[in-house]
Structure formats: structure tokens, C-alpha cells
Amino acid sequence: MNDDARDNMKIRYLLQIILGIFSLLSSGMVIADASTVKLVNLLVQEGILSKEKADILLKQVVEEVSPKTNDAPQKLTGEQALQGGEDKGKVIRMQYVPEFVKQEMREEIKQDVLAQAKNEHWGDRKPLPSWLDRFTWSGDVRLRYDTDFFSQANAPPGVFRLAGVDVDNTQIDRLRWRVRARLAVDVKLTDHFTAGVRLATNGASENPVAANQTLGDSDRSFAAFFDRLYINYRPNDWLLLSGGKVANPFYRTDMVWDPDLNFDGVMFSARPKVNDRLLVFGAGGVFPIQEVDLAKNDKWLFGGQGGLEWNMNPQSKVTLAAAYYHYENMTGKISPLNGDVNLNTTAVQWRQKGNTLIQLNNPPVAGLDAGGVYGLASEFHQLNLTGGIDLATFNPVRIRLMGDYARNLGFDPGKMRQRGANLTGKEGNTAYQVRLDIGTTMLQDMGQLLAAKRHDWLLFGAFKRMESDSLLDGFTDSEFYMGGTNAQGWIGGAAYAIADNVWFTGRWLTANQIIGPKLGIDILQIDLTARF
């Protein structure tokens, strides 16, 4: 027998041991004799279970059935069971294990065996160098059919540009084929330190909320940029410290943060477990938004969040979180009319649309210079409350209901007028979203699937309303309303996996501007995503 066959037989043998144990526990109260203990001992010998874990396992399942009878089976401790017991002929009675618990245990142990086989290169004729085991690769490729439908009653683009909103098209429908590709690698440096980078396509390198590349420009190749680059320190299993260009650490929906947004800066994420049913979590960080020549004008985000995750029972979970996001130096300042001081650097580096603006460079005819420099009129100190409930009562179908509420505590119409804003009195500082998901998979982040098995499916719908100055428009979802605030509307769609980690997603997004010139946008997106 060659080495490949021997190693493959070893894997099958270990899996048969696991299934053998669970077959003895497959219905109600069953009787397991010394052969059950032998199976557990084999798992210990193969390194799948430690002796300590095996001892704990047997202690939990061994019980006395007839303690008052002289011929009752003797109750053994886990240690005695591992050693064969004081009387190897005695019968051990094991407690009933619910089916869903058995299924979870089967899957966990199976994955442990397969992971060990992969790490130890069982069956490999020429094992790779051991240093390659420190590298973990991941990525995805997404193909998208994207159509934008504009209402014929929309105001022309020039009306928006005169107000400082960078809009090129408001009335002509547009169809695009788009792609997105991402490739990430994480390197384990020590038991506590890792470093990682991620490359992503990006049609515009200065756009922090989109990684799409539009097809149809055959004269040039696609560009890729580092959208993540970080060093992580994990002193234990519940605390993470990270610095660089890092992933969003907050529990969230796609209302406040675009799914593709990453943060520059340093952050922490903590998820200590209080008991078997309650977990608390927190996240926070200091994030530079824009660095300018004068330090006093640098723009910053200071964010923090706390919450809890409560498992009401094995089929349901509730998550609640409260966050506060404090932006510093985000408001614009008008340059003196005939002075030498240039305050154009107070304009934000990246905007979408929706926030109230002021013109900073004092054109000769105020409000008529389309080439003006615009800044934000309001401060942004956002309170954000997010909650969700997951129900698996109808297994394998799961239901998730999420709600998101935000209020800009920095919104002050009086101060905005002092800065030069021309307000209508209808501006607002509140945003909210309600979302419902029903399907066989909930492995997702803000509606974007992260993984799926073949034939998994998902239906989803949402309503969101974001008033003009409720959120910083530059960081909101770039797909809904084509990005920004001052909009409300609906989202509906479905996803279906045609193979493991390959799935179709279809979405319809419809939104209308709340105040100001009419702007209605409907969007149809059909995606094919492959993840590896």
C-alpha cells in the first residue's frame, strides 16, 4: 500500500470512529459498553482529542440510571473510563443528546480531522515547505450586470452642480458590466502576531467606498490597490488590536457604512464571553480621515461601540449595540474675500451627495460659480443604535430581522447659517433602516454573502430613510441612490448558490431625494460571485 492510500485510509478510519461514537448515541437513552470507551481512547491516541478533553467528555455523559438497585451499573468518572474502569464488564449508560447538538459536534470534529490532515499534509507525495503553513489565502471575484434607471422628471445635472453636488447624469439610463476582484493574504508571525494585505480592483483610486471596475475600456488594463494593510495582535481569543488600513470593526448595517469601506488608523475589538448564553463585545479606534499641511485642520474620526449578544435558546439570538462616532474638523470654513489665507483645505477630500454644503472660495457671483470649492456646513457627531434577532426555529430556514437608527448630535441649523449655509428649514439629522432576511444561510456582512453551500438561498428586503445631515454622506452605501444621504427608498432581492461558494444575487434598489430638486434613481443589479 502506498503512502497516499495509507493516509487516505487513516482519514476514513478516524471519521468512522467519530461516526461510530455518534451511532451509539443516535436515539434517546442508549447503552454503551467498553467499546465506546475504546473509541474515545482511539481519538486520544490519534491526537484528535486530548486526554483532558476526553476525560471531561466522559464525565459529562456518564450517569447512573438505577442508583438504588444492587445490580445497577457502576458510575465511573471520566478518568476511570479512559483507563478502562474498575470493572471493564460493567455497562455505562449515556445521557440523551439532542439531534441538533449531535449534528454540530459531528461537523466540528469532522472539520478538526480534515484540518489536521491538511496541516500535516496527509496524502501529499511531496509536502510543501512548513513555512508556507503560516500563509492563509482568500479572495473573491464578482461579475455584475448593473443598470441605472433615472426618472424623466429629474432635475438636470446643472442644477445639482451649481449647488456643489458632483453629478454628471440625472436623466439618461445607463447599463454597465462591472467586475470586482479581491485577493488577501494573512501571515502568522507568532502565536499572537499576524500581518496581512489585500489587493482589490478600483475604478477610481480616490474612492474609498467602491471596488468596481467597469468593462468596456479595452485600451487599458485594470488597476489594483491595497485596500487593506495591517498588523494584528491577538493576546487571547477574545481581544484583537490592529493598526494600518483595517477592516471595519463595528457591528453594523449598510446604512452608516458602505460594505467596501476600510479604515486608516488603529482599532481594537473585544468579544469576551460572560457565560454559555451571553457574550459582550466592544470596538473602537482612532482613524485619520484626511491629513493636510496644517495639523490643526487634519480631519479625524474617533469611534466607539459596545453591545451584547444573547443566545436566548439554541435556536435564537439577539444582538444589541450602541455606538458614537465623533468627527473632528469636518466643517468647511470660508476663505476671506480679499485675504491671503486659503481655507480650501477645510473641504472634505471625498463626498457623495446629500449633506448641506457651503462654498469656501467666495466666487464673484455667489452661488453661480460651478467651479467653486465646497465644504460641509454641519458637524457630525453620530449616535448609532443597531439591533438584530436571529431565529433558527424553522431549521434549516433561518430568519433575521435588523434595525438601525442614527442621529447626528452635531446638527445645529443656527451654527450652519453662521458658516454660510442657505437652509430651507427642511434639513434633518435622523436616519433609520429596517431589514428582513429569510434563507438557509446567514453568512453575510451587511447583506453581502460571505460564503454559501450549494443550494443555499436567501430572500431579503429593506427600507431606509436618511435625512440630509444625519450621516456623513461620503461613507454611506454607494449602491443605494448611487451613494449619499437625503434619500429614502426600498431594497429587495434574492441569492442562490449554484455550487459551494458560487452564487447568484439579484437586487432592485429604488430611492428618491427627500428635499430639494427631484432626483429618483432605480437600480437593477445581477451578480455572480465566486469566493475562495
N, C-alpha and C positions, 0 to 999 in steps of 0.2 A: 504493500500500500504506500503510495507516495505521500509527501508532506501535505499537499493540498487536500487530498481525500481525508487524511487523518485529522487535519484541523477542521474541515467541514463536519466530519463525524463528531468532533468534540463539541461544536456549536449545537448540533442537533441533539446530542446527548444531554447537554445542560438544559436545553429548552424542554426536553422530555421530562427531566427531573422536576422542573418547575410545574409543568402541566400535570405531572403525577401527583404532586402535593395538592394542587387545587382540585383534582378529580376526587380526592379523598374528602374534600370539604364541600362538594358540589351541592349537597342538599341537606338542609336542616341540621339536626344533631346526628353526627356520624361517628363511627368507631374507627380509630386509627391505632394500629398496633406498633410494635417496634420498628416496622418497615418505614413508617412515617418519620421516625427519628433518624433512621439511616439516610433518608432522602435529605433531611436538613443537614446532617453531617457531611454528605457529599457536597452540598453547596458551600459549606465551610471549607472543605478540603480544596475545592476548585477556586477559592478566593472570591466567590460571589457574595457570600455573607461572612462577616467577621464572627468570631466565637461569641463576642459580647452581644452582637445584634441577634444572633441565633438564640442565645440564652433568653434575651428579652422577648423574642417572638414566642418561644415555647411557654414562658411564664404567663403571657397574655392569653394563650388559647387553652392551656391545660386547666381543667376544673374537675371537681368531684361531682359525680352525678347522684350517688346514693351514700352519703356520708354516715348514715345511721345504721347501715347494714354491715354485717361482719364480712360479707363477700364482696363488698364494694371495691371498685378499682382503686388502687392506691394513688393518691395525688402526688405527683412528682414536681419538683422545681425544674426550671429550665436547665440548670446546671446538671441535675441528676439525669434529665432526659438526654442531654448531649453525651453523657458518659455511659449511657445505656440503661440507667436506672438501677435501683436496688434489686429489682426483680424484673428481668427482661421479658418474662412471660406475661406480665400484667398488661391490661388494656388501658389505654389512655382515651378519654372521651374529650372531644374538642367542641368548642362553642360554635354556634351558628354564625356565619359571616354573610352579611348582605351581598346580593349579587353584584351591585354596582361597586362595592368595595373590593370584591374579588377581581372584578374586571380591571380596576385601577391598579391593583397590586400585580396582576399578571403583566399588564403593559409596562409598569415601572421596572419590574425585574427583567422582562424581555429586553427592554431598552438598555438596561445596565449590562446585560450579557453581550448584546450587539456592540455597545460602545467599547467594552473591554476587548472584544475581538478585533474591532477596528484599530484601537490604540496599540494593541500588541501585534498587529499585522498578521493575524491568524490566516493561513492560506496563501500569504504572499510568497512567491518564489524568491523575489529579491526585495526584502523590506527596504523602505525608504530610510534615509538617514534620520536618526532620532530627533535631530534639531528641528526637522520640519513639523514635528508634532506640536511645536509651540505656535504654529500659524493656523489661524482659523479664517477661512474664506467664505464670503457670502455676497449676494447681489441679486439684481433683478433686471429684466428687460420688459418694457411696456410699449405696445403698439396701440395707437389711438386714432379713431375717426372722430373728428371734432367739428361740429357745425354751430355757428353763432347766428341766431335769428334776431334781427333788430326790428322793432316796431316802426312802421312808416310814419307814425305820429311823433317820433322822437325829434327833439330839437337838433339842429345841425351842429356839427363839431365845433364850429367857430364860436358858438355861444358858450361852450364849456371852456375853450381855450382862453377866451377873454377873462374868465374868472380864475385862471391859473390851473385848470384841470387839463392834464395832458391826454387828450382824447383825439384820435385820428379818424375814427369811423363810428357813426351812430345810426346809420340808415341803410347800409348795404350789407346783406347777408354774406357770410364768409364760411367756406369749407376748407379744412386743413387736415392733412395726415401728419401725425406727430409721433415722435418716439422719445422714450426716456430710458437711459441705462445707468445703472449704478453698480460699482464694484468696491467691496470693502474687505480689508484685511486687518485682523487683530493679532498681535504678537504677545505671547505670555513671556514677560521678562523675569519675574519671580513669582512666588506664590501670591503676592499681593499687588504687584505692578503689572499693568498691560499698557501697550501703546497701539494706536490704531489710526488708519486713514481710510477715507472713502472718496472715490472719484465718481463724478456724476456729469452727465451732459447738461448743458445750459445754453439756451439760445442767446441769453444776454448775461454776461458775467457779473454785471452790477445788480441783477435781480435776485434777491435773497429768497423769494417765495415761489420759484418755478424752475423745474429742471427739464422742461420740454424743449425738444428741438424739432422745428418744422421741416418736413420733407419738401423738396422741390427746388433746392438751391444746389444744382449739380456742379457748380463751379468751385465749390469748396468742401472740405471735409468737416465733420462735426468736431466741435471743441469739447474738451472735458476739463473740469476744475475740481480742486479739492473742496468738497462741501462739508467734510468733517476731517479733523486732525487733532488728536488729543492724547493725553496720558492719563490713565486711570489708576487710582489707588483704592484698593478694597481691603481694609484691615480685618473685616469679618464678613459674614454672609448677609448682613443687613445694611451695611453702610458703604456708600460709594462717594469718593471725591474725584473730581475730574477738572481738567483745565485744557484750554485750547479752543478749537471750534467744535462744540459739543452738541449732542442731541438734546432736544427739548426735554427737561426733566420733570415737567409738570403734568399732573392728571388733568385732562382737558378734552374739549371737543374741537371742531374746526371753526368755531365762531371767533375766538380770540386769536388763535394761532393757526397759520397755514400749515398743513401737514408736512410740507417740504422745508419749513424754516428750521435752521440750526442757529445756535447762539455762540458768539465770541465771548470768552471770559472764563470764569471759574465757577463751579457749582458743586453742590452736594445733594445726595439723595439717600434717604434713610427709610427702611421698612422693617422696624423691629416687631416681632410677634409677641403679643401680650399673652395669649393662650391659643388653644386649638381653634377658637371661633373668632377671635378679634386680632386684627393687625392694625397698627397705626403707621402713618407714613408722613414724611415731610420732605420738602425740597426747597432749595433757594440758591441764589447766586448773585454775582456782580458781573454785569455784562456791558462792555463799552459798545455804544451804538454807532458813534461817529467821532473820530479823532480829527481835530482841526489844529491849526498852527497855534492858536491861543488856548492855553489849557482851560481857562475859565469858561470857554464856550464848548468844551467837549460834551458830548451827549451820552448819557448813561441810563441803564435800566437796573434797578435794584428790585429783585423779586423774591417772594417767599410764599410757601404754601404748606398747609397742614391738613391732615384728614384721617379718616379711619375706614377700614374695610371689615365689615361684619358678616360672617357666614351664619345666617340665621338657622340653616339646616344644610345637609349635603346637597340640596337641590337649589338653593337660593343664596344670593349675596347682595349686600347693599354697600355702596361706596359713597362717601360724602367728603367734600373738600372745600376749603376756603383759601383764597389767595389774594395777595395785594401786590400790584405791580406799580412801582414808583419810577416815572421817567423824569430825568433831570436835564435842564437846558434844552428842552424841545421847542419852546415857543420862539417865534421869529421876532426880530427887532428891526424897526425901520431905520435905515441909514439917514443921517442929517442931510437936508436938501442941498446945502452948499458946503458941506464939511468934508474933511479928509478921511473920516472914519468910514470904513466899509463894513457893514454888518450883514452882508450877504451870506457869510458863513453860518449865520444862525438858521438858515433854511435847512430842512432835513434833507439828507442825501437820497432817500428813497421814499416816494409816495405812490399810492394808487389813486383813489378818488373818494370823496365823501367828507373829509374833515374841512372845517371852516378855515379859510386862508386869508392872509394879509399880504399885500405887495410891499416888498422891502426896499426896492431901489428907486422909489419916487419918480415915475415917468413924468414927462411934461404934462400929459393929459391923463390924470389918474383914471385907472380902470379901462383904458383903451389901448394899452401897450401889451400886445400879446407876447412880447419877448421879455416880460418882466420876471423878476425873481420873487418867488412866493414862499412864505413861511407859515407855520401853524399859529392860529390865533389862540388856541386853548392849551392849557396844561393838561397832562394826562397822568392821573393817579387812580388806577383802576382797581376796584374791588370786584372780585370774581368768585361766584359760588357755583359749584358744579356737583351734580349728584347722579347716581345711576343705580338701577336694580337689575340683577341678572337672575332669570328663572330657568331652571332645567327640569321643571316638574314634568314636562312632556317629552322627556328624553326619547330619541336623540335631538328633538327640536328644542331650541333654546330661544328665549325672549329677553331682549334688553331694552329698557326704557331709560333715556338720559335727558337731563335738563341742564341748561347753562344760563346763568344770569350775570350781567356785568353792569357796573355803574361807574362812570368817571367822576370821582370826587373832586377833581381839579377843574371841572367845568364851571366857569363864572362869567356870565354874559357881561357884567359890568367891566371886569378887567379886560375882556376880549374887545370891547368897544374902545377902551383906552389904548389898546395896542393898534387900533386902526381897523378893526373888523366892521363890516357893514352887515349887521344882523337883521333877519326878518322877524325874529321872535318865535320862530317855529323850530329852531335848532334844538337838539336834545342830547342827553347823555346816558341813555339806557339802551341795553341790548339784551336779547334773550333768544334761546333756541330750545326746541323740543324735538327729540329724535327717537324713533322706534325701529328696532332691528328684530327680525324673526328669521331663524335659519338653523342649519346644523353646524355652523361654525361661527365663533365669535373671536377668532384670532385676528384681530384687526386693530388699527390705530386710527381713530377719528374717521371711521368709515372706509379706510383703505385696508383691504385684506393683507395680512402678513404671511399667511400660509393656509393651505387647504388640501384636503384629501379628495380623491376622485369622487364625484357625485355630491360633494358638499354644495349647499345652496344657501343663499341669503337674500331676503327682501328687506328693503329699508325705505323710510320716508322721514322727512324733517320739515319743520317750519322755522324760519329765523327772521328776526327783525333787528336791525342795527341802526340806531339814530346817528345823526351826523357826527357828533363828537363823543360818542360812547366808547369807542375804541380807537387806537392808533391805526389808521386805515392801511398803512404800509405793510402790516404784518398779518392782516386777515386773509382768509381763504381766497386765493387768486382765481378760482374757478367760478364760484357763485358771484353773479353780477359782474364777472370779469375783474373781480377784486375791489375791495374798498368797503366803505360804510354808507350811510344814508340810503339804505335799501331794505326791502322786505320781500319774502317770497318762499317758494316751496322747492323741495328736492325729493325725487323719488327714483327708485332703481332696483336692480337685482343683480346677483352674481351667481355663477355656476362654474364648478370645477370640472373640466373635461379630462383631467388627469391629476395625479398628485402634483401640487404646486404649479399647476397651469389652469388659469381660469379666465372666463369672460365676465366683464362687468358692463352694464348699461345704465346710464343716468340721464335724467331730464332735470334741468335746473331752470327755474323761471323766477325773475326778480324785476322789481320796479323801483325807481327812485322815490323816496318819501317826500322830500320838499325840493323846490327848485324846478328848473326846466325838465320836461318829461324825458325820461330815459328808461325804456323797457327792453330787457335782454333775455331771450330764451336760449338755452344751450343743450345740445344733444351730444353725449359722449359715449362711445362704444370702445372698450379696451380689451385687449388680450395681453395678459400678464404672465410671465414665467419667472419663477423665483428659484434660486439655487443656493 
